[in-house]
Amino acid sequence: MNEKTIAALLRGLCIDKSGKPQFVLLGQDQSGHDDISADGEKEALVLDLNAGSSEEDVAALVCGAYERFAAGGISGANNTATQPGAIASAILPSCAIIKSGGKTTAVYWMDDDYDSAKKRRDQKNTSPRTMPLPSPRSLLSPGDRADIVKNKCALVTGGAQGIGEEIVRNLAASGAFVYIADLNKEGAEKLSSDINAAEGRTAAFPLIVNVADEASVQSMFNTVLDTSGGIDLCVSNAGVLRAGSVLEQNLDDFKFVTDINYTGFFVMSKFAGQVLRAQNRTAPSWKTDIVQINSKSGLEGSNKNGAYAGGKFGGIGLVASFAMELVEYNIKVNAICPGNFLDGPLWSHPEKGLFVQYLNTGKVPGAKTVADVRAFYEAKVPMKRGCTGKDLVRALLYIVEQEYETGQAVPVTGGQIMLH
């Protein structure tokens, strides 16, 4: 078991007891230990681990440690309402001390959001928390729909620019905490800073990753486990495109596109799935999501663009296969297949954009200018425009909200791809 997985098990425990997203933050010294006073340790959830324990065994130990912690009680708090009219509340730890052989190996700090967890860590505030439990309802609430990603932890690859940036900005504006995962370090850091200033809270966190490299992705998720204890939504958005005829495209270009668009989704799903599975072991009712940003080209193919379309077709096969496997852990896996983002840099970049590429490769018969290429693609859409970030994010929020769908490829194409 990855020793950092303990953070996901703790996060799952707090989610299970509260019914809400939670943040779990590693201690601030280099080893993650933190010095806790004797009185502070009495208020904390203490877990003594044996070397080599399996994830399932540690999950059971976490739940047992919580039972001992909760049995200590907090004045005025109870796990089940016992008086008529009383509001049921959960007792939640704010600090978890991990030991091995009686020695502290790590300390974790927990609260409802990143800033609150960080404040507790900075102040070494181990005081347990009480949280009212949500009342079960059989009817949809407009408020619930508006808050579908509020306080949830999301991760978006390729999030520093283009459509990824639009996804990140919209998720943060909807109340989520968003990891901006990208090779573009400066872009991710600047976007994170801009969003945090605009939101007045820590709403975004930059991460550097190469999605086609296993070591890079695993390192990224270790940072996630140290920073929030896990995630609720993984958006696999990173993608590249190099157009070319099957008769002429070189193998290096084909492999480059396939490595990012197809293999990269597998690698992301592997490590995201491990984190989400760990959370599920202590929060079995909590649903989480892996969403691939696919393409309409994954539904119908693309002339002189086989590497891209082939990877996207393959991605939908992975989505369906992963959905069948991961449903056991309440992980939903779906794809969104957007139409063309004609105003984004992928299409409109003056030197590297698809308008220029398609003009130069002769993909659009009779096209003499970039404007001719754009008009050709707009004419294909019944709604006569390209897809936008808002269009895609609406589909993303639907997927997260919808608890009874997995393994689906949702088209967002203005009617260009219809049901069949």
Secondary structure as UniProt FT lines:
FT   TURN            3..4
FT   HELIX           5..18
FT   STRAND          23..26
FT   TURN            30..31
FT   HELIX           38..43
FT   STRAND          45..49
FT   TURN            51..52
FT   HELIX           55..72
FT   TURN            75..76
FT   TURN            84..85
FT   STRAND          89..92
FT   STRAND          95..100
FT   TURN            101..102
FT   STRAND          103..111
FT   HELIX           114..123
FT   STRAND          129..132
FT   HELIX           142..146
FT   TURN            147..151
FT   STRAND          153..157
FT   TURN            158..160
FT   HELIX           162..173
FT   TURN            174..175
FT   STRAND          177..182
FT   HELIX           185..199
FT   STRAND          204..208
FT   TURN            211..212
FT   HELIX           214..227
FT   STRAND          233..236
FT   TURN            246..248
FT   HELIX           251..258
FT   HELIX           259..263
FT   HELIX           264..282
FT   TURN            284..285
FT   STRAND          288..293
FT   HELIX           297..300
FT   TURN            303..304
FT   HELIX           306..326
FT   HELIX           327..329
FT   STRAND          331..338
FT   TURN            342..343
FT   HELIX           345..348
FT   TURN            350..352
FT   HELIX           354..361
FT   TURN            365..366
FT   HELIX           370..379
FT   TURN            382..383
FT   HELIX           389..401
FT   TURN            403..404
FT   STRAND          409..412
FT   TURN            414..415
//
